[in-house]
Amino acid sequence: MADFDNDGRLDFLLEGLSGNTFVSELWQNTGNGFTRVPIPGLPGIANGSLAWGDFDNDGRSDFLITGLTNGVIKVSQIWLNSGGGFTNLPIPGLPGNFNNSLAVGDFDNDNRLDFLVAGTTDGDFVSQLWRNTTLVGNAPPAAPGGLSSTVSGDTVTLRWNPLADDHTPAAGLSYNIRVGTTPGGSDIVSAPALANGKLLMPQMGAARNGLAVLHQLRPGQTYYWSVQAVDSGFAGSAFVPEQQFTMGQLLINPVRRPDGAFELRFTAAPGSSFNVLATTNLALSTSNWTVLGTATEISPGQFRFADTQATNNPSRFYRVRSL
């Protein structure tokens, strides 16, 4: 997948057999569904591989496609994205091949995407590394700005703003986030990049559009996070200075009522539904938890449950489970 039109939505390219017909099709994400984008001259291909990347460093995602067309002709082609369509880029000497694998990356660290191809061609095997000699380079994007976090129940929403890139427009940037329970940690969400932002894998970031939402975080825990931008040439920015947020306490003023019932309250996203479970021994397996009932939302985001059987147990432990 890739965002070939830089509108912030992921599109996809496919190849293969439909019945007895060889197909290669690009499908554009409109936000309300997908629509096919014709690419004049693109052959239908099967038994091959696909790889996206900005090979000419113009800020738009191109693709490399390999395989068999019409069952006999071997193909290896790069199609450049002009913004108004795709054009086949002739590469003298690049062997057509099938039953193969592709890898894209900047092996010589010159800020240009190279590629490796390994497969079958003309009854033989091929493994070749192709170096990109495009004249235009690609600088990493600037680190994002305007970081903020909003906590609601066990959920946090992380937001940031894109800054400048030399080729990729803001909507075409993706992001890697790092979240940990200690300063500099990544035990909650890790990023495939070094601390200086150098990507360990040539791929898009996991987040888009300046937004990430994390669920089921620990009440009362402080988390540390940072984010980097990734452009269409798979260059990563530096990570921004680390930020932090603290989850609210889940239980609010648990009390023993005069009738002996134990009443607990907690916060969560408005409109959510929860079962309340209890056990008398935390050392036993998770199957020992008993569902007591469903919590009541007494006001937006505020939930309450009363355990009327609490008087029958000298000790009792509770948990809530989202429905």
N, C-alpha and C positions, 0 to 999 in steps of 0.2 A: 504494500500500500504506500501511497504518497499523496501529498497535496499538490497536484501538478498545476493547479490554477491559483495557488496561494490565496485561497479564500478562507482558510482556517478549518476546512472540512476535509477529511481523508477520502480519497478516491482510490480506485483499484484497477489493475490490469490483470487479465487472465489469458492463458493459452491452454489448448488441449483439444480433445476430440468431442464433438457433439454429434452423436450417432457415428456417421462415417465422414463427417465434415471437419476439417481442420479450422480452428478458430483462434483469433487473437483479438481481444476486445478491451477497450478502455471505457470504464464507467465512471461518470462524474457524480459526485455527491452534491445534490441541490439543497440539502437541508430538509427536504420533504420526501426524499427518496433518491433513486439513482436513474440517470439517463445515459444511454450509450453515446460516446463521442466518436464519430467516424474518423479514421486515419487513412487517407488515400495511400495506397501502395503497401500498407502493412500486410504481410502475408499471414495466412492462418498457419499456426505452428503447434506441434505437439511433441511430446517426449523431450522437452527442453527445460530451460530455466529462465527466470526473469530477475533483473536487478535494477533498482532505481538509484539515481544519483545525479548531481549537477556536474556533468562532465566538462561543460564549457564555462562554468563560473559566471553565469548571467543571472543567478538567483532563482532559476526555474528548474524543476526536476525533470531530467531526461531519463531514458531507460535503455538497458541492454537486454536483448532478447535472443535466445538461441533455441535450436531444435530442428525438427523435420517439418517441411511443408510439402503437401501432396504425397507424403509417405516416403519420398526418395531424396528430395533436395535438402541438403544440410544448410542451415542458416546461422549466422552470427552477425547481428546488426545493432548499431547504436542509433537511436532516434532522438534528435535534439528538439527540445521544446522551445519554440519561438515566442510563445505567449499567444499566438494565433493559430497554432497547429504544431504538427511534428514533421520533421524532415529527416530522412535517412542520411547518416553521415558515412560515406565510404571510408573503409579502413583497409588499405592494401595489405594483403598477406594474412589477415585475420581468418583463420579456418572456420568454416561452417562445421558445427558439431552437435551431437545429441546425446541423450542419456548422461547428462553432465551436471556439473555444479559451477556456480559463479560466486565470486567474492569481490566486493568493492572496498577500496581503502587507499589511503595516501601512504604507500609503503616507503617513499623517499622523503617524506615530510617537506614537500615543496608547495603545499596548499593546493594541490590538484589531485582529483580522484583518479586512481589507477584501477585496474581490474585484473583478476586471475580467472582463467577458464580451464576446466579439466573435463574431458569427455571423450567421445568416440567420433572419429572422422575417417571416412573412406577405408573402413576395415581395420583401422589402427587406432591408437589412443593418443591423446594430446593433453599436455599440461603446459600452459603458457601464461607468463606474466606480461601485461601490456602497460607500459609507462605513458602517462598523459603528458604530452608536450604542448598543450594549449598555452598560448602566450599570457592569457589573463590569469592572475592568481586570485586567491580568496582569503581575505582576512577574517579572523574570528569575530563574531558579533560582540557588541558591548554587553556587559552584565546587566540584567534587568534591574529596574528601580521600583520604588513605591510599594515595597512589600508590606502586607498586612495579613492578619489572621483573625478569624471570627469563630469563637467557640460556641457550640450549641449542644447541650447534653454530652454525648460521647463522640460528637462529630466536630471536626474543625475544617473550615474553608480557608485555604491559602490563596492569596491573590498577589499579583505583581504586574508591572507595566513593562512592555518591551522598549528597548532603546535602539540606537542606530545599528544597522548592518550595511556593509558596503554593497551588497547585491540583493540579498533576500528581503522582501518587504515584511513589515511587522506581522501581518497575518500568516505569513509562510513560515515563521519561526516555530520551533518546538522547544521543549524544556525538560531538563532533568532536575528532580528535586532530591534532596537528602534530608532525612529526618531521623533523629536519634534521641535517646533518653539521657545522654551525657553530652557536654560540649564537644563538637566535632564528631559525634557518633553517627552511625547509619544503621542501627539495629532495627529500626522500624521500616524505613525505605532507603535503599542504597541506590547510588547512581553509577553507571558504568563509565566513570571518569576519575582521573587523578585529582588531588586536591587543587592543583593549579588550573583545572578545567580541561586538560587534555583528555579527549575521549579514548576509552579503551576499546570501544566497538564503533565502527562507522555506521551509525544508524540514527534515526530520528529519536528525539526525546520522548518520554512516556506521556508528557502532559502537553496540552495545547491551549491557546487562547488565554494565557495568563491566569489559569485557574487549576487548582487541585483540591479534591475533597477526600478526607480520611475519616473512616468510621471506626467505631468500637475501640476508642482509645481509653486509657486507664484514668479513672477519676483521680483528681488531685495531682497527677503526674505533670512535671514540666518537661516539655519537648523542645529540642533545638533543631532548627532547619535552615536550609539554604537552597538556592536555585541557580541554575545556569541556563543560558540560551544556546540552542543548536540551530545552525542555518542549513540551507538546502545542500550545501557541499559537505555537511557533516563535520563542520568546525565548531568547537564548543567555546563559549565565553568563560571567563573566570567565574567562580562562584561568588555570589554577593556576600558581604559580611553577615555572619550568622545572626539569625533572629531567634526568638523563643516565644512560646505560649504555654499556658498552664490550663489544664482541663479543670472544670469545676467539680466540686464534690458531688457525687451522684446522690447519696442519701441526704435528705434535709430534715433535721430535727426528728429522728425516730423516737417514738414515745410509747410507753405502756399506758393504755387507757384505763380508766377506773373499772371497766368491765373485765379487765385482764387481757384484752386483745392487744396485740402489738401492731402499731400503725407505722408504716414507713412511707415516705414521700421521696420522689426523685424528679430530676429534670431530664428532658429529652426533646427531640424535634417535635413540634406541634403536629398532631394528627397521627402520631406513631401508635403502635399497639404492642403490649408486652404481657407475657406471662410472668408470674412470680413463682419461684421455686424455692424449696427449703430442704435442708438436711440437718441431721443432728451430729454428723461426723464428717469433717472435712477430709479426713485421711482416706475415706473410702472412695471408690471409683465414681466417675461422673454419673453412672447409671443409678446411683443412690439418691439423686435429687428427685423430689416429688413436686409436681405442679400443684400449686395451691389455688390458683385462679388467675383472673385477668385484672390488671391494674386499671383504675378509672382515671381518665383525664379530667381533672377538676377545673382547669383553666388552660389556655394555650401553652403547651410545653411543660405543664406541671401535673404530675401523676401521683395517685395515692392508692395504697392497698392496706387492708386490715386483716391480720391473721388472727382469727377468732379461736384457733386451736393452740395458740402459743402457751396458754396456761398449762397444757398437758405435758410440756417439755421443759426440763430445767435449762437446756441450752438449745439454740436454734440458729442456723445460718441461712442467709437469704441471697438470692441472686435473681436478676431479671433477664428475660430472653425476648428479643425482638421477634414479632410475628410477621 
